[in-house]
Amino acid sequence: MSNNNYKIKGFTLIEMLVTALIFSIVSGAIMGVFVSAIKLQRYSLVHQQLLNQVSYAMEYMDRAIRMAVKDDDGDCISAGQNYEVSNENRKIEFKNYKGECQEFFWDINDNQLKVYKTDFGSSLFLTSDDFEVTSFNFQVFGDGMDNDQPRVTLSIDIKAKGSGQQPRIKIQTTVSQRNLDF
């Protein structure tokens, strides 16, 4: 006795293939969004580190340049000068408020910013190895000889090392000397 009222229910091969295709498209889209979010997070973290490096270096240089004094004796730079820029505007020298000779410069071999003070005896890095300086310039306006307040304009172009799209920051600031001895 056979019963034809019962049909075997199941999925056809076509239905299974369509389901697998839809599942792989949705999974691929979700993975793409996830990978993009991770790349964006990495870029943001590197950009924040770069911003921190540039902020630290600029604040350090700004403070030192602002507190520079005129070198009346010519111990560090030419007598009567406040600042001396050399090496194609990539280095600035001055006498700091403690009477020490100090300089900031771009070491193009390491692509790093460095500071040299006589009490250090050697130069120290202002930026880390994770970033490279691509441009660094100083311009001095008003040397104190013509009764203009000395001002120094610093400009830095720095980027993260690595392949692919890396963050880059270009920043410029002008600092006026605080200790005015005309």
Sequence and secondary structure as in RCSB ss.txt:
>XXXX:A:sequence
MSNNNYKIKGFTLIEMLVTALIFSIVSGAIMGVFVSAIKLQRYSLVHQQLLNQVSYAMEYMDRAIRMAVKDDDGD
CISAGQNYEVSNENRKIEFKNYKGECQEFFWDINDNQLKVYKTDFGSSLFLTSDDFEVTSFNFQVFGDGMDNDQP
RVTLSIDIKAKGSGQQPRIKIQTTVSQRNLDF
>XXXX:A:secstr
   TT       HHHHHHHHHHHHHHHHHHHHHHHHHHHHHHHHHHHHHHHHHHHHHHHHHHHHHHT B BSS S
SSSTTBSEEEETTTTEEEEE TTS EEEEEEETTTTEEEEEETTTSSEEESS TTEEEEEEEEEEE  STTS   
EEEEEEEEEE SSSS  EEEEEEEEE SS   
